[in-house]
């Protein structure tokens, strides 16, 4: 018996959709619905008022939908999709958030991500950090092929 044989076998990490993952999926689903409803109304009824803001709200809505489905499925492919969509979400909320502070003239109407998600209680700012943490925490153990 080698030292490696004595090491306990790592347990599989929890699924992205179990335990706290259910809360994550629920929060993403709520944001998917609310951002989609808001963006749809804004684009249809008021697009000329703030095209950049309203288009970015649509992008945020699409990313929330993709992240919700990917986190709920919890397969290897959906985990990769979740990593990509949540990372893009993080870049988006940071980029749009900072630009909206520096150049408020570009955002005459708020988007989901403007001012770091202020209109949504800053949840859009916190959510991708929590999502990436959860994806890392639920990362499956690597199989050793000795």
N, C-alpha and C positions, 0 to 999 in steps of 0.2 A: 504494500500500500504506500503510495506516495503522499506527500503533503497535500497535493491537489485533490486526491481522493478523499481526504478527511474533511475538506472544506464543505460546509453545508451547501446544498443545491439552492440556488437563488429561486425564490418564489416568483411567479409571474406577477408583473405589476398590475394594478387594477386597470380595468377598462376605462377609456375616456368617457364612457357613458354610465359608469357605476358610481355609487356613493356621491361624492362631491361633483363628479362628472354630470350627474343628472341635473344638478343646480346650474352648472355651466351651460348645458344644452338648453335648459329652460330660459336662462337669461339671454343667450344668443337668439333663441327663437322669439322672445319678446322684442328684442332689438330688431330682428329681421322683419317682423310684422310692423312695428311702429315706424321704422325708418322707411320701409317700402310704402306704407300708407302716406307718410308725410311727403316723401319724394314724388310719388305719383301725383298727388294733389298739386304740389308746387310746380312740377313740370307741365302738367295739363293746364292749370289755371293761371299760373303767374310766372312762367319761365322767363319772360322778358324783363321782369323786375330784378332778377339776380341769377343769370344763367350759370355762372360758375358755382355759386353756392348750391343751387338746386341740382346741378349735374353731379357734384361731389356727394350730395346726399344720396343720389341714386347709386353711385359707386359703393358708398358705405353700405347701403341696403343689400346690394348684390353680394358683397363680401360677408355680411352677417348671415345671409341665406346659405352661402357655400360653407361657411364655418359651422353653422348649425347642423347641416346634413353630414358633414365630415365628422364632427365630434359624435354625433348620434350613431353613426355606422361603426366606427372603431375598428375598421379593418386596416391592414398594412397600407393600402393605397389611400384610404380616406385619412389616415394619420398624416401621410405626406401632404395631402391636399389641405388638411387643417393647419399644418405647420406653415405652408405657403400663404394661405389666406389670412391667418392671424398675424403673420409677419407683415404682410402688405397692409393689413389693418393698422398695425402699430406705426408703420412708416407714414401711413396716411393721416392718422390722428395727430402725430407729432408734427408732420410737415404742414398740414392745413392749419393746425392749432397755432403754430408759431407764426406762420404767414398771416393769419387772421389778426394776430396782435400787432405785427409789424406793419401790415398794410390793410387796415380795416376798410379802406375804400374798395378793395376787391370783394368784400363780403358785406354788401348792403343789407342782406338778409342772412341769418345764421344757417349754417349747414349742420349736419349731425356732428361733424368733427371740429367746427370752428370754435375758437377759444377753448380748445382741448375738451370739447363736449360739454361746455358749461350749461347749455340748454337741456341737457339730459343728466344733470347732477354730476358731471365729470365721469360718469360710468364709461363712456366711450374711451376715455383716457386710461382708466384702470383695467378695463376688460381684456385688452390684448396682453397685458403683462400677466394677468391671472391665467389667461388661456395658454400662453407659452409655458408658464410654470406648470400648469396641469399636464400639458403634453409631455414636458420633460419628466415629470414625476411618474407618469404612467407609461414611460418608454419601456417596451419589453426588454427583458434581459437578453444579452447576446448569447447565442449558443456557442459553446466551445467545441471545437472539432479536433480533439486530441487523438 
